[in-house]
Amino acid sequence: MLTADKLTVAYGNNTVLENLSAAFQPGMIHGLVGLNGAGKTTFLNTLFGIKHAISGQVTYEGQPLKRADIGFLETENFFYSYITGSEYLSLFEKNGKSFDVERYNNIFKLPLNQLVDDYSTGMKKKLALMAILRQDKPVILLDEPFNSLDLETSRILYLLLLRLKERGKTLIITSHIIESLTKICDDIFVLNNRKIGRIYHKEEFASIENDGSDINKCCYSKNRLPLRNNTRSHG
């Protein structure tokens, strides 16, 4: 199990997360929602070790969580200039014995011999996702993974996430599109007022829009329609 215990994170005098506690079961897909600026990306960055907490701790299977345990798909991944897709993938250790670049690229259809500089935003996201699959980590963090993906690639991502769940991975996904979470997640954590305000389980998803609680403030507009803002989150 991945556990955050009384986690407090700040940027200078601005406290973003305060005494946040949550537990994420393995073999499940966990959604994380919240308004822009609520701290979603900060939370993922803290799990990955990019940002350090003032207090509290994060453990995985009873031990301090290590970056070596995590595959992290950021909202905007970094790519070196003048590097091809194949060269980018080669930078990542192949932990999964069964990982076959050619087989996976039959799904993603990327020009791996071309420079990444010439890739579209969606192509870059698919390449970064392939790198995560290649590493085969037990914990996988995905920050707005459906942004910039076409419908067919989104469908493929859904299927891949379900496969990773079957393999016992711990998956945490952020999104502003509520259907993208209710369609695939086992539970949804609402990040509000610097901590987890509510957890919805799968059997509660059908009543989310009408229950008048925290998730409506985060993910529904005044006319009760799901927000479909695909701009980059600074949460």
C-alpha atoms as a printed R data frame, in Angstrom:
    type eleno elety resid chain resno       x      y       z
1   ATOM     1    CA   MET     A     1   0.000  0.000   0.000
2   ATOM     2    CA   LEU     A     2   1.081  3.575  -0.748
3   ATOM     3    CA   THR     A     3   0.403  5.842   2.233
4   ATOM     4    CA   ALA     A     4   0.736  9.592   2.778
5   ATOM     5    CA   ASP     A     5   0.698 10.468   6.475
6   ATOM     6    CA   LYS     A     6   0.135 14.065   7.639
7   ATOM     7    CA   LEU     A     7   1.925 15.501   4.630
8   ATOM     8    CA   THR     A     8   2.581 19.261   4.631
9   ATOM     9    CA   VAL     A     9   4.138 20.959   1.601
10  ATOM    10    CA   ALA     A    10   4.722 24.665   0.993
11  ATOM    11    CA   TYR     A    11   6.264 27.097  -1.484
12  ATOM    12    CA   GLY     A    12   7.782 29.764   0.729
13  ATOM    13    CA   ASN     A    13   4.985 31.071   2.944
14  ATOM    14    CA   ASN     A    14   2.283 29.482   0.761
15  ATOM    15    CA   THR     A    15   1.171 26.156   2.255
16  ATOM    16    CA   VAL     A    16  -0.266 24.012  -0.559
17  ATOM    17    CA   LEU     A    17  -0.821 20.730   1.308
18  ATOM    18    CA   GLU     A    18  -1.423 20.588   5.065
19  ATOM    19    CA   ASN     A    19  -1.606 17.418   7.166
20  ATOM    20    CA   LEU     A    20  -2.792 15.479   4.123
21  ATOM    21    CA   SER     A    21  -3.343 11.778   4.762
22  ATOM    22    CA   ALA     A    22  -4.432  9.171   2.224
23  ATOM    23    CA   ALA     A    23  -3.938  5.486   1.459
24  ATOM    24    CA   PHE     A    24  -3.812  4.023  -2.049
25  ATOM    25    CA   GLN     A    25  -4.334  0.292  -2.458
26  ATOM    26    CA   PRO     A    26  -2.312 -1.713  -5.013
27  ATOM    27    CA   GLY     A    27  -4.149 -3.238  -7.941
28  ATOM    28    CA   MET     A    28  -6.471 -0.238  -8.107
29  ATOM    29    CA   ILE     A    29  -6.812  2.924 -10.192
30  ATOM    30    CA   HIS     A    30  -7.205  6.000  -7.978
31  ATOM    31    CA   GLY     A    31  -8.510  9.321  -9.295
32  ATOM    32    CA   LEU     A    32  -7.415 12.676  -7.867
33  ATOM    33    CA   VAL     A    33  -9.487 15.788  -8.575
34  ATOM    34    CA   GLY     A    34  -9.409 19.396  -7.421
35  ATOM    35    CA   LEU     A    35  -9.555 22.973  -8.629
36  ATOM    36    CA   ASN     A    36  -6.567 24.486 -10.390
37  ATOM    37    CA   GLY     A    37  -4.110 25.383  -7.650
38  ATOM    38    CA   ALA     A    38  -5.555 22.854  -5.200
39  ATOM    39    CA   GLY     A    39  -2.252 20.963  -5.084
40  ATOM    40    CA   LYS     A    40  -2.743 17.928  -7.349
41  ATOM    41    CA   THR     A    41   0.532 18.314  -9.232
42  ATOM    42    CA   THR     A    42   2.322 19.332  -6.033
43  ATOM    43    CA   PHE     A    43   1.125 16.098  -4.428
44  ATOM    44    CA   LEU     A    44   2.407 13.986  -7.322
45  ATOM    45    CA   ASN     A    45   5.693 15.921  -7.382
46  ATOM    46    CA   THR     A    46   6.086 15.247  -3.665
47  ATOM    47    CA   LEU     A    47   5.463 11.531  -4.125
48  ATOM    48    CA   PHE     A    48   8.087 11.468  -6.890
49  ATOM    49    CA   GLY     A    49  10.608 13.491  -4.860
50  ATOM    50    CA   ILE     A    50  10.700 16.597  -7.060
51  ATOM    51    CA   LYS     A    51   9.206 18.579  -4.163
52  ATOM    52    CA   HIS     A    52  10.119 17.914  -0.536
53  ATOM    53    CA   ALA     A    53   7.604 17.964   2.295
54  ATOM    54    CA   ILE     A    54   8.019 20.153   5.373
55  ATOM    55    CA   SER     A    55   6.584 17.399   7.518
56  ATOM    56    CA   GLY     A    56   4.884 14.042   7.240
57  ATOM    57    CA   GLN     A    57   5.984 11.000   5.305
58  ATOM    58    CA   VAL     A    58   5.120  8.806   2.342
59  ATOM    59    CA   THR     A    59   5.602  5.053   2.558
60  ATOM    60    CA   TYR     A    60   5.185  2.153   0.171
61  ATOM    61    CA   GLU     A    61   4.724 -1.316   1.637
62  ATOM    62    CA   GLY     A    62   5.830  0.035   5.017
63  ATOM    63    CA   GLN     A    63   9.091  1.566   3.762
64  ATOM    64    CA   PRO     A    64   9.889  5.135   2.643
65  ATOM    65    CA   LEU     A    65   8.733  5.577  -0.940
66  ATOM    66    CA   LYS     A    66  11.677  5.727  -3.358
67  ATOM    67    CA   ARG     A    67  11.783  7.324  -6.795
68  ATOM    68    CA   ALA     A    68  12.975  3.975  -8.113
69  ATOM    69    CA   ASP     A    69   9.494  2.613  -7.299
70  ATOM    70    CA   ILE     A    70   7.683  5.192  -9.454
71  ATOM    71    CA   GLY     A    71   6.842  5.797 -13.082
72  ATOM    72    CA   PHE     A    72   5.703  9.412 -13.525
73  ATOM    73    CA   LEU     A    73   3.885 10.804 -16.550
74  ATOM    74    CA   GLU     A    74   4.012 14.565 -16.070
75  ATOM    75    CA   THR     A    75   1.582 16.950 -17.730
76  ATOM    76    CA   GLU     A    76   4.473 18.157 -19.894
77  ATOM    77    CA   ASN     A    77   7.434 15.810 -20.059
78  ATOM    78    CA   PHE     A    78  10.984 17.002 -20.676
79  ATOM    79    CA   PHE     A    79  12.795 15.848 -23.827
80  ATOM    80    CA   TYR     A    80  16.382 16.511 -24.825
81  ATOM    81    CA   SER     A    81  16.872 18.332 -28.111
82  ATOM    82    CA   TYR     A    82  18.130 16.438 -31.169
83  ATOM    83    CA   ILE     A    83  17.105 13.035 -29.852
84  ATOM    84    CA   THR     A    84  14.982 10.479 -31.675
85  ATOM    85    CA   GLY     A    85  12.094  8.583 -30.159
86  ATOM    86    CA   SER     A    86  14.142  5.375 -30.074
87  ATOM    87    CA   GLU     A    87  17.050  7.143 -28.368
88  ATOM    88    CA   TYR     A    88  14.677  8.590 -25.768
89  ATOM    89    CA   LEU     A    89  13.291  5.143 -24.919
90  ATOM    90    CA   SER     A    90  16.806  3.744 -24.601
91  ATOM    91    CA   LEU     A    91  17.483  6.170 -21.731
92  ATOM    92    CA   PHE     A    92  15.084  4.243 -19.509
93  ATOM    93    CA   GLU     A    93  16.000  0.958 -17.873
94  ATOM    94    CA   LYS     A    94  14.004 -1.966 -19.185
95  ATOM    95    CA   ASN     A    95  12.617 -3.642 -16.083
96  ATOM    96    CA   GLY     A    96   9.845 -5.512 -17.818
97  ATOM    97    CA   LYS     A    97  11.256 -8.601 -19.535
98  ATOM    98    CA   SER     A    98   8.280 -8.800 -21.852
99  ATOM    99    CA   PHE     A    99   8.451 -5.189 -23.060
100 ATOM   100    CA   ASP     A   100   8.679 -5.109 -26.847
101 ATOM   101    CA   VAL     A   101   9.119 -1.633 -28.364
102 ATOM   102    CA   GLU     A   102   7.984 -2.745 -31.810
103 ATOM   103    CA   ARG     A   103   4.877 -4.430 -30.406
104 ATOM   104    CA   TYR     A   104   3.879 -1.395 -28.378
105 ATOM   105    CA   ASN     A   105   4.590  0.933 -31.265
106 ATOM   106    CA   ASN     A   106   2.153 -1.024 -33.393
107 ATOM   107    CA   ILE     A   107  -0.369  0.468 -30.966
108 ATOM   108    CA   PHE     A   108   1.021  4.005 -30.662
109 ATOM   109    CA   LYS     A   109   2.297  4.331 -34.243
110 ATOM   110    CA   LEU     A   110   5.139  6.739 -33.483
111 ATOM   111    CA   PRO     A   111   7.951  7.632 -35.932
112 ATOM   112    CA   LEU     A   112  10.641  6.456 -33.506
113 ATOM   113    CA   ASN     A   113  13.485  7.191 -35.916
114 ATOM   114    CA   GLN     A   114  12.506 10.851 -36.188
115 ATOM   115    CA   LEU     A   115  13.561 13.668 -33.849
116 ATOM   116    CA   VAL     A   116  11.250 14.200 -30.883
117 ATOM   117    CA   ASP     A   117  11.477 17.947 -31.601
118 ATOM   118    CA   ASP     A   118   9.246 17.287 -34.624
119 ATOM   119    CA   TYR     A   119   6.598 15.383 -32.637
120 ATOM   120    CA   SER     A   120   3.185 16.855 -31.870
121 ATOM   121    CA   THR     A   121   2.137 17.298 -28.229
122 ATOM   122    CA   GLY     A   122   0.060 14.128 -28.380
123 ATOM   123    CA   MET     A   123   2.920 12.133 -29.899
124 ATOM   124    CA   LYS     A   124   5.258 13.294 -27.133
125 ATOM   125    CA   LYS     A   125   2.755 12.151 -24.509
126 ATOM   126    CA   LYS     A   126   2.525  8.722 -26.149
127 ATOM   127    CA   LEU     A   127   6.322  8.461 -26.222
128 ATOM   128    CA   ALA     A   128   6.559  9.361 -22.520
129 ATOM   129    CA   LEU     A   129   3.901  6.758 -21.769
130 ATOM   130    CA   MET     A   130   5.894  4.107 -23.636
131 ATOM   131    CA   ALA     A   131   8.906  4.979 -21.491
132 ATOM   132    CA   ILE     A   132   6.863  4.429 -18.333
133 ATOM   133    CA   LEU     A   133   5.608  1.074 -19.597
134 ATOM   134    CA   ARG     A   134   9.178  0.081 -20.398
135 ATOM   135    CA   GLN     A   135  10.301  0.762 -16.810
136 ATOM   136    CA   ASP     A   136   7.549 -1.424 -15.297
137 ATOM   137    CA   LYS     A   137   7.428  0.338 -11.900
138 ATOM   138    CA   PRO     A   138   5.026 -0.753  -9.135
139 ATOM   139    CA   VAL     A   139   3.663  2.790  -8.598
140 ATOM   140    CA   ILE     A   140   2.496  4.840 -11.584
141 ATOM   141    CA   LEU     A   141   1.526  8.522 -11.386
142 ATOM   142    CA   LEU     A   142  -0.246 10.135 -14.343
143 ATOM   143    CA   ASP     A   143  -0.856 13.892 -14.300
144 ATOM   144    CA   GLU     A   144  -3.676 14.776 -16.744
145 ATOM   145    CA   PRO     A   145  -2.802 11.798 -18.996
146 ATOM   146    CA   PHE     A   146  -5.749 12.280 -21.359
147 ATOM   147    CA   ASN     A   147  -4.820 15.852 -22.326
148 ATOM   148    CA   SER     A   148  -3.778 16.169 -25.993
149 ATOM   149    CA   LEU     A   149  -4.751 12.585 -26.845
150 ATOM   150    CA   ASP     A   150  -7.123 11.762 -29.685
151 ATOM   151    CA   LEU     A   151 -10.105  9.506 -29.048
152 ATOM   152    CA   GLU     A   152  -8.420  6.344 -30.320
153 ATOM   153    CA   THR     A   153  -5.294  6.872 -28.209
154 ATOM   154    CA   SER     A   154  -7.457  7.655 -25.169
155 ATOM   155    CA   ARG     A   155  -9.218  4.319 -25.692
156 ATOM   156    CA   ILE     A   156  -5.848  2.557 -25.902
157 ATOM   157    CA   LEU     A   157  -4.711  4.286 -22.702
158 ATOM   158    CA   TYR     A   158  -7.824  3.060 -20.899
159 ATOM   159    CA   LEU     A   159  -7.045 -0.515 -21.928
160 ATOM   160    CA   LEU     A   160  -3.388 -0.198 -20.886
161 ATOM   161    CA   LEU     A   161  -4.371  1.182 -17.483
162 ATOM   162    CA   LEU     A   162  -6.717 -1.734 -16.923
163 ATOM   163    CA   ARG     A   163  -3.908 -4.119 -17.838
164 ATOM   164    CA   LEU     A   164  -1.567 -2.411 -15.362
165 ATOM   165    CA   LYS     A   165  -4.263 -2.683 -12.695
166 ATOM   166    CA   GLU     A   166  -4.548 -6.423 -13.359
167 ATOM   167    CA   ARG     A   167  -0.796 -6.677 -12.808
168 ATOM   168    CA   GLY     A   168  -1.151 -5.206  -9.308
169 ATOM   169    CA   LYS     A   169   0.194 -1.714  -9.987
170 ATOM   170    CA   THR     A   170  -0.790  1.246  -7.818
171 ATOM   171    CA   LEU     A   171  -2.079  3.944 -10.194
172 ATOM   172    CA   ILE     A   172  -2.952  7.569  -9.373
173 ATOM   173    CA   ILE     A   173  -4.509  9.722 -12.113
174 ATOM   174    CA   THR     A   174  -5.436 13.410 -12.121
175 ATOM   175    CA   SER     A   175  -7.974 14.862 -14.527
176 ATOM   176    CA   HIS     A   176 -10.383 17.771 -14.992
177 ATOM   177    CA   ILE     A   177 -12.753 15.612 -17.040
178 ATOM   178    CA   ILE     A   178 -14.801 13.731 -14.499
179 ATOM   179    CA   GLU     A   179 -15.993 11.046 -16.937
180 ATOM   180    CA   SER     A   180 -12.411 10.060 -17.641
181 ATOM   181    CA   LEU     A   181 -12.107  9.122 -13.965
182 ATOM   182    CA   THR     A   182 -15.524  7.612 -13.262
183 ATOM   183    CA   LYS     A   183 -15.127  5.421 -16.341
184 ATOM   184    CA   ILE     A   184 -11.976  3.722 -15.114
185 ATOM   185    CA   CYS     A   185 -11.176  4.528 -11.468
186 ATOM   186    CA   ASP     A   186 -11.957  2.396  -8.426
187 ATOM   187    CA   ASP     A   187 -12.170  5.465  -6.198
188 ATOM   188    CA   ILE     A   188 -11.806  9.234  -6.504
189 ATOM   189    CA   PHE     A   189 -10.001 11.444  -3.961
190 ATOM   190    CA   VAL     A   190 -11.108 15.086  -3.791
191 ATOM   191    CA   LEU     A   191  -8.303 17.502  -2.927
192 ATOM   192    CA   ASN     A   192  -9.803 20.592  -1.309
193 ATOM   193    CA   ASN     A   193  -8.583 23.103   1.308
194 ATOM   194    CA   ARG     A   194  -5.054 21.629   1.230
195 ATOM   195    CA   LYS     A   195  -6.107 18.063   2.110
196 ATOM   196    CA   ILE     A   196  -8.246 15.161   0.972
197 ATOM   197    CA   GLY     A   197 -11.796 16.321   1.608
198 ATOM   198    CA   ARG     A   198 -13.721 13.255   0.458
199 ATOM   199    CA   ILE     A   199 -13.169  9.830  -1.081
200 ATOM   200    CA   TYR     A   200 -15.780  8.424  -3.461
201 ATOM   201    CA   HIS     A   201 -15.899  4.690  -4.096
202 ATOM   202    CA   LYS     A   202 -17.080  3.136  -7.337
203 ATOM   203    CA   GLU     A   203 -20.571  2.365  -6.100
204 ATOM   204    CA   GLU     A   204 -21.018  6.085  -5.298
205 ATOM   205    CA   PHE     A   205 -19.989  7.434  -8.718
206 ATOM   206    CA   ALA     A   206 -23.536  7.512 -10.113
207 ATOM   207    CA   SER     A   207 -24.584 10.053  -7.470
208 ATOM   208    CA   ILE     A   208 -21.493 12.295  -7.628
209 ATOM   209    CA   GLU     A   209 -23.021 15.087  -9.717
210 ATOM   210    CA   ASN     A   210 -26.120 15.451  -7.560
211 ATOM   211    CA   ASP     A   211 -24.819 15.033  -4.040
212 ATOM   212    CA   GLY     A   212 -23.840 18.687  -3.566
213 ATOM   213    CA   SER     A   213 -20.474 17.965  -1.981
214 ATOM   214    CA   ASP     A   214 -16.821 18.789  -2.628
215 ATOM   215    CA   ILE     A   215 -16.471 17.176  -6.038
216 ATOM   216    CA   ASN     A   216 -19.071 19.533  -7.534
217 ATOM   217    CA   LYS     A   217 -16.986 22.535  -6.467
218 ATOM   218    CA   CYS     A   218 -13.954 21.020  -8.135
219 ATOM   219    CA   CYS     A   219 -15.245 19.393 -11.305
220 ATOM   220    CA   TYR     A   220 -18.621 20.813 -12.309
221 ATOM   221    CA   SER     A   221 -19.533 24.227 -13.634
222 ATOM   222    CA   LYS     A   222 -22.531 26.241 -12.428
223 ATOM   223    CA   ASN     A   223 -24.757 24.719 -15.108
224 ATOM   224    CA   ARG     A   224 -23.877 21.259 -13.750
225 ATOM   225    CA   LEU     A   225 -22.015 20.162 -16.847
226 ATOM   226    CA   PRO     A   226 -18.596 18.496 -16.487
227 ATOM   227    CA   LEU     A   227 -15.707 20.850 -17.110
228 ATOM   228    CA   ARG     A   228 -13.778 20.034 -20.264
229 ATOM   229    CA   ASN     A   229 -10.812 22.325 -19.836
230 ATOM   230    CA   ASN     A   230  -7.758 20.762 -21.450
231 ATOM   231    CA   THR     A   231  -5.373 23.540 -20.509
232 ATOM   232    CA   ARG     A   232  -2.351 22.689 -18.445
233 ATOM   233    CA   SER     A   233  -3.035 22.340 -14.759
234 ATOM   234    CA   HIS     A   234  -0.838 24.202 -12.315
235 ATOM   235    CA   GLY     A   235  -2.280 22.271  -9.383
